Amino acid sequence: MNKSIVIVAILSLAMLTCVVMAQPQRVQILSAAQPANDPVDWWTMFHHDSAHSGYSNSTAPTTNQTLWIYTTNGQVDSSPAVVDGVVYVGSSDDNLYALDAMTGQLIWNYTTGAGINSSPAVVDGVVYVGSIDGNVYALNATTGKKIWSYSIGPGNPIGSSPVVVDTVDGTMLYVGDHNGNVYALNATNSGSLVWIYTTTSGSPVPSSPAFYDNWVYVGSDNGIVYSLVWDTGNYWNSYFTGAAVPSSPAVGLVPGIGQLAFVGSEDSNVYALNLALQTATNPVWGYTTGAGIGFSSPAYGYGMVFCGSDDKNIYAFDNATGAKKWNYTTGGMIESSPSIADNMVFVGSYDHNVYALNAMNGNSVWQYQTNGTVYSSPAIANGIVYVGSDDHNVYAFGNAGALNPLCTMKTTTAGYFYVPTATAPVPTSLKIEMNFSQPLLVGDQTGNSTIPYSITQQNTAFRNWPDQKVNIQDIAVIAKAFGSTPGSPGWNYMADVNAQGKINIVSVSLAAKNFGYQGTIAYDWWLPTFSTDITVVFQPGNINVYPNIGGYVSIPLGSTNFTVYQGIPPGPLTPMGALITFW
């Protein structure tokens, strides 16, 4: 059908029609299952996971474009955790911050009694972090309110980053202190003490424990790397390196060899140790760099181990033999721990730079100069690299367009949406930009809405949202896409007035019925006061997912459609209007 004829037909129908607005019906959703197939590889704690692999399957930026910068009131030596669209990071200004991962907007902050060099861990909706004030804190990840704290005591600062794991005995937290102790706390039971292991000579334990299989691995300033039985704290095995080990072990399974712990020492060596097998000969291999290895902790992936050194180099080794693959020289010592994703290695340096290197050959991909030492270790999630600096800032790096949604969609019938899977790339998450306390106007596909929402802060092109007016601007959008379906030329999600996956005469008729109508917008926007009693129900499977404080929802794999509801099961759920961006 000729598009000019479509426009005329719509205008003709509009003059003969009136507005009928249906009220959403209340429904009850009985299933409360959480999706187990989250497509986003979140960076949940120091060096990504409980084994401290430092590896993410995320894509990663190939340019040094900054997406946002957030300024705290102190040095940011803490390494970020990124979970469900929120960045959690500590600062020497005594605060733990929760930031919107896409915009850098502050969501909340929690003030402890001293600086936070420890890196937070986020597990099951709780943020755990140590402070120089001698406490381990457990905070609600959504609100920042304290759930519990465990006091190791004044004058006993905690620089170690907690590792947190769900076990058969509940959620366990392991952390070191300045007086030579390793603690195991039952995070499920208000942080109650399970066991304490005191290292030889009581030297500080700045190393962050790693958890793998049945053992907790940790280094100490007495030069010893320990493996301890996870539930009792009993000594299992150890290796004396010759100098302090502030570096945190990274533990992985090497084919043909077994379970190895990779760790650096101030004796200038990177070691591969088999501390799970008590009869093993250690080290399995070692490599001597040109200076001591302080807090830089190895990462492993792609059959290699990556580690920084105070000799200003980052190294790559074969994980089975320790043979050097390559090294790259920066302008300063490297205390930052390398992170790897998308065949790249990211690391900070005392020369104030963040580096991105090719993981296969060590060639420079990009670098970015901050205004302070980069002691913080990068975190990578959803294609974005996050890192702190001693210039008081938290940085987010991403490719051009990283903050642009793949597409946008508005509900037109009782909160129903379909997942746009017909064109690549397929979205892995969505964000509820705005929720409406009344149904949106069918046919209102675009406009010049002045309602503030987060995307407009980054990309003015997305300010053309529905504005509760159906006029010639809307008609033009629909007409231009007439006859199209997802993936075909001319397709535009914003022209699909009733979320049917095609633009046809039904689309035309529905828009025409409301032509000339101007409604009243009633809305709440998500930050900072948006109501959190929202449920998104995905099909097939009747899977309930609850948006985080930033409004983000991970889309379960295989989902084809979903509905947005006001309410939380087992209470009643009411379909609600919303504006959605897909990422």
N, C-alpha and C positions, 0 to 999 in steps of 0.2 A: 504494500500500500504506500502511495506517495506521502512523504512526511508533511508536505504543505496541506494536503487534504486532511491528514490527521489533526493538525492544528485547528483548521476550520471546524472539523467535526466536534472537537472538544469544546470550542467556544460556543458552538450552537447548543450542545448538550448542557453547558453550564448555565445558559439563560433559562433553561426549562426545569432546572432541578433545585432541590433544597437540601439542607443539612440534616442528617440523622446521625446522632452520635450514640453508640451503644455503650452501656456500662459494663465493665469487666465482671465476670462471675467469679465467686469464691470457690476455690478447689482445695482439696486436701492431698498432699503428697506424703505417702507413708514411708518410702525408702529414704534412708539417711546415709547411704553408702558414700564414702569418699572415693574419688578416682585414684586408682593405684598406678595409672599410666600417665603421669604428668610428663608432657613432652619437653619441658624446660629443665635443663640441668643446672639447678641452683647451686650457688657457692655457699654452703651452709655454715662453714666454720673456717678457721685458719687452714690455709692450703687445701681448701675445697671440701675435704671429707675426713672421716675419722682415721684413715690410714695416712693422711697428709700427702696424697699423691701429687697435688698441685696441678692436676689435669682436669680439663673440662671438655666435653664434646660439643661445646658451643662453637658457633662461628666467632670470628674475632676481627677487629678493624685493621685494615691495611693502610690507613692514613692516621695522622696524629690529630685529626679534627676533634676539638673539645665540644662535647654536647652540652655540658654544664660544669660549673665550678661552684662549690659551696664553701664558704669561709667560716671556720670556727674561731674560737678565741685562744687557741693554743696549737702546739705542734701535733700533727697527726701521724704518729708512729704506728698506731694500731692498723691492722689490716682489715679491710671491709669484709663483711658477710652480706650476701645478696640472696634474699628469699622472697618469693611471691611478689616481686616488683618493688621491694623495699631494700634500701642499703642501710646496714647497721654498722656504725664505726665509732670508735672512741677517740678522745682528744686529751691532751695534757691540761685542758681547761676544766677537767673533772667531769665532763659530760659524755654520755653515750647518746649518739644521735641516730634517729630513724629518718631517712630521706626518701622521697619518691625517686625510684630508680630511673625514671624517664625524664623528669624535670629538675631533680635536685631540690625540690621544695621540701622544707622542714615539715615533718609530720609530728614528731615529738622529740623531746630530749629528757634524759634523766640525769640528775646531778648526784655524784658520789662524793666521798669526802676527800678525794685526791685525784690525781691524773689517771688516765686510762691508757696504758700502753698495750695491754692485753687485747687480743682480737676476739670479738664476740662469736658465740656459736648459737645457732637458731635451730631448735628441734621441737616439733609438735606445738608450735605456737608460742614458745617461750624463748627469750633471749638470755643467754648466760654470759657473764663477763667478769673478769677479775679487775681489781683496782689497787692502786698504790696505797689506798687506805687500809689494806689488809682484809678486805671482804670479797667474797664471791657473791654476785647478785644474780637473781632470777627475776626477769621482768616480763610482763605480758607484752608479746610482740605487737599487739594491736594498739594498746593504750599507753605502754611504757610504765604502767603501775607496777610497783614492787610486789612480787609474789612471796619471796623469801630471800634471806641473805645468810651467809655462813661466815662468821668472823674467825679468821686465823689469828688475829691479834694485831694491835698497833705496833708499828716498828717492824712489821713483817710484810713488806710490799709484795703484791702479786703481779709480776710481769708476764708470767707464763699464761698461755692461752688455753682455756679449757677445751677438752675434747668431750663430746657428749654423744652417748649411744643408747639406743633402746635395746635392752637385754631381757632375758627371761626373769631377771630379778627386778625389772623396772628400768627406768631411765637412769643411767649412771653417768656421773661427771668426774673427770680426772684432771687434776691440775697440780702444778708444783709451786713451792713458795721460796722465800729468800733464806729460810733457815734449814734448808736441806731436806725437806719433806715432800712426799708425793701423797696427795689426798684422793680418796675415792668417796664421793658423796652420792646418796640416793636422791636424785632430783625429784623423783615421784613423791618421796616422803619428806617434803619440806627441806631438802638439803641435809638430811641427817647423815652423820659420819658413818661410813661403812668400814674403812680401814685407813691407816697411815703407814707409809713405809719411809723410814729415815735412812738417807744415803750415808755412805761412809764419810766421816769427818764433818758431816752436817753442812757441806758446801751448798750454796744457793742452787736452786733448780729453775733457771729461767726458761729452759727448754719446754716446749709444749708436748705433752704426752701424745703418742699415737696409739690407736687401738686396732689390732688386727688378729682375727681368729681368737685364740684364748689368752692373748698377752697384751700387756700395756708396755710400750717402749718409751724410754725417756732418757735424756742426757743430763749430766750434772757438771757443775764447775769443778768437781773433783777428778774430772777426766774420764769418768766411767759412763758407759751406755748400758742401761739395765733393761732386762725383760722381766716383768712381774706377772703373776697369775691374776687375771682380771677381777675375780670375785673375792679373793682372799688377800691379795697384796703380797703373797709369799714370793720370795726371791726365786727366780727360775734360772737366769743366766746373766752374764755381763761380759763386757770387754773394756779394758783400760787402754785409752788412746794415747795418753802421754801429756795431755793438756786439757783445759776446760772445754766442755761441750755445751755451749748455749744453743747450738743448732738443734732443730727438732727433727727426729727421725721420720723418714718416709718409708713405708713398708709396702712391699709388693711381692708378687709371686713371679719368679723368673723361670721360664721353662727349662727343664733339665737340671735345675739347681735346687729350687725350692723357695721358701719364704726368706727374703732378705730385707734387712733394715739398712737404708742408705742414710748416712749422717756425716756432717763435717765436724772438724775439731780445730781448736786453736793451735794444734801442733802442725797445721798447714795441710792436713790430709783429708781427703774424702774417702770414706770407708763403706764397703758393703759387708754386712755382718749377718751371720746366721745364728741368731740368738734364740730361735725356737727349738733347735736341736741341740741338746746339751753336749752331745759328743762331737759336734762340728768343730773343725779347725778354723779359727778366725785370725785375721780377716779373710774373707773370701777373695777380696781384692782391695787395694788401696792406691790412691794416686796423690802424689805430693805436689801441691801448688806452690806459688812463690811467696806466700804469706799465710798467716793464720786465717781460719774460717770461723767467723763469729756467729752472728745470728742467721746468716743465710742458710736456709734449709733446702735440701735437695728436692727436686721434683722428678717424677719418672713418667715416661710415656714414649711411644714410638721406638721401643727397644733401647732407649737411652736414659741416662741420668743427667740432670742439669743442676749445676750449683755455682754460686758466686763465691768470690774469695776477696780478702783484703788486698790482694795483689792487683786489684782493679779489673780482674777478668771474670767473665762468666764462661764456664766450661761445659762441654757435652762429652759424656763417656758411654761406651758400650755397657749396658747394664749387667751383662754376664761376665765380661773380662776386665772391665775398667779401662780398656784402651781408649785413649783420647780421640774423639772424633773431630772436635774443633774447639777453639776458644776465641772470644771476642773481647777486646780491651776497651774499657770505658775510661773516663777521666778521673775516677775516684774509687775508693773502697766500695765493695758491694756487701751490705748487710741485709739488704732486701732479699726475699726468697723468690726465685723464679717461678712463674706460672706459665702453663702451656695450654694451647688450644689452637685448632685450625692450622696445624703445622707451623706455629709460631711460638716464640718464647718471649715473655714480658717480664721485665725486671727493673728495679730502681737502683740508683747509684748515689754515692756521696757527691758526685759532680752536679747534682740537682736535676739530672735527667731521668726520664722514663724511656726505656729502650724496648723496641720490638724487633726481634731477630728471626730469621728463617731457621726453624728448628733442625733442618736437614744439613745446612752448611754454615750457619752462623752469620750469614750476610745480613747487613742492616736492612730492615724494612722501613722503619721510621724511628724518630726519637722526638721527645718533647722536653723542653727545659722549663722546670718550675723555678721558684725563687727560694728553694731551700733543699736540704738533704732529703733524698727519698729513701727513707728507712722502711716505710710501709711496703707490704708485699701486695702485688696486684691481685684483684679478684676479677673473674671473667664470667659473665652470664648474659644470655640473650643477645650475644653479639657485641656487648659493651664491656670495656675494661675500666675498672674502678680502682683508684689508688690514692693514698694520702701523701702529704708532704710536710716537711717542717716549716713551710711557709704558711701553715695554718689551714691549708685548703684540702678539700677532697675533689678529685678530678674524675670526670667520666669521658672516655674516649670512644668514638664510634664512627663508622663510615657515614658518608653523606647520605641523608635519608633515613638514618637509623631511628630518628624520632618521628618519622612520617608513618602514619598508619598504612597498612596494606590497603585498607578500604574502610569506609564508614557505613553504618546502617542504622535506620531508625525503626522502631516498632510501629506498626499501624493497626494491629489487631490483637489486643489483649496480651501484650508482652511476648509475642511469638517472633522468633528469628530463625533463620537458617544459617549454617556455617558455610562461608564462601570457599568451597573446596575445588571449584571447577577451574580455577586459574592458579598458576604457581607465582610466588610460593604460597603454600597453604598455611594459614595462620596457626600459631601454637597457643596464643593467648588473646584475650579480649580485655577491654577496659570499659567500665560503665562511666562514661563522661558525665552523664546527667540523668537523673531519674525524674519522671513526671508523675505528679499526683493526680493527673487526669489523662485520658487517652490522647495520643497525638492525633493531629488532624490528617485524615487520609487525603493524599494528594499534595500535602505540603512537603515537597522534596528538597527545597533549597530556600535561600533567602539571605537576609543580612542581619541575622540574630545578633544582638548585642550582649547576650548572656555570657558572662565570663566562664571559661573552663580551661583546663590545663593545656590542651593542645594549642590554643591560640597564642600561648606564651612562646611557643617554639615555631609555629608555622601559620602564617596569616592566611594561607590558602584554604585552611580548614575552618575559616570563620563563616563560610557560606553554608550554614546549617539551617534546618527547618525553623521557621519563625512564626508558625501558627497563622500563616496567610497563604491562601492558594491564589496565585496570580499568574500572569503570563510568563514570569521567570520559571515557575514550576512546570508550566505546560511545555516550555521549550526543552527542559531537561527530559521530560517523558517522551516527547515527540522525536528528539534526536536519537533516543535509544529504542524506538519502536521496532518490534520484530526481533530483537536480540535476546539471547539467552547467555548465561554465564560462560565465558570463554570465547564467545563469538565477537566479531567486530562491532563496535558501537555499544557494547554492553556497559551499563553503569548501574552499580548497586543502588545508588541513590534514586534511580528512576523506578525501582521496583516497588510500587506503592503498597502492595499487599503481601510482600515477601513470598511470592509464588515461584520465583526463579525464572520468570519470563515477562517481557513487556508486550502486552497485546491489548485488544479492545476492552478487556476487563479493566486493565490499568487505566485506560482512557476514561471509561465510564465512572470509575470510582473518583478519579480526580475531578471530573466535570461536575459531579454532584456537590462538591464543596467549593467550586470556583467562586471567587469573590468573598469567601467567608474569612473573617478575621476573628480568631479565638483569643482567649486569654491564657497566657502561659503560667502554669503553676509548677514550680520546680524546686528541687533541692540540688545543690551541687556537692560533689563528694568530699572535697577537702575544704575546711577542716572539720566540719560539723555534720557531714552526711551520716544518716542513720545506717547502722551496720546490720540491721535485721533484714538482710537481702539473701534470697536463695536463687541460684541459677540452676535449672534442672535440664540436663542434657539427655538427648535421645540419640540412638537407642540405649537402653539400659536403665533409664530413670535414675541418672546419676546426679546427686546433689553436690554442688560446689558453692562455696561461700566466698564472696569477694574479700580481699584483704583491705587494709586501711587505705590503700591507694586506689581501690576500685578495680584491681586486676583479678582476672580469673584465668587459670590455665585450662585450656580446652582438652578434655580427654580424647585420646586417639580414637578415630573412627566415628566421632560424633557428626551428626548431620543437621541437627536443629536443637534449639533450646528455647526455654521460656524464662523470663525474669519475673520473680515474685517478691512482693513485700511479705515478710514473715519468715520464721524459722520452724521447721518440723520439730515436735509433733503438732505445733499450733497450726491454725488455718493459714493458707497462703492465698494472696490476692494478686492476680496478674497486673503488671504495672508497665507503663510506657517508659522508654529509655532511649538514649542516644549511645551508640556503641562504636568504638574503634577496634579494629582487628589488627593484631601485631604478629 
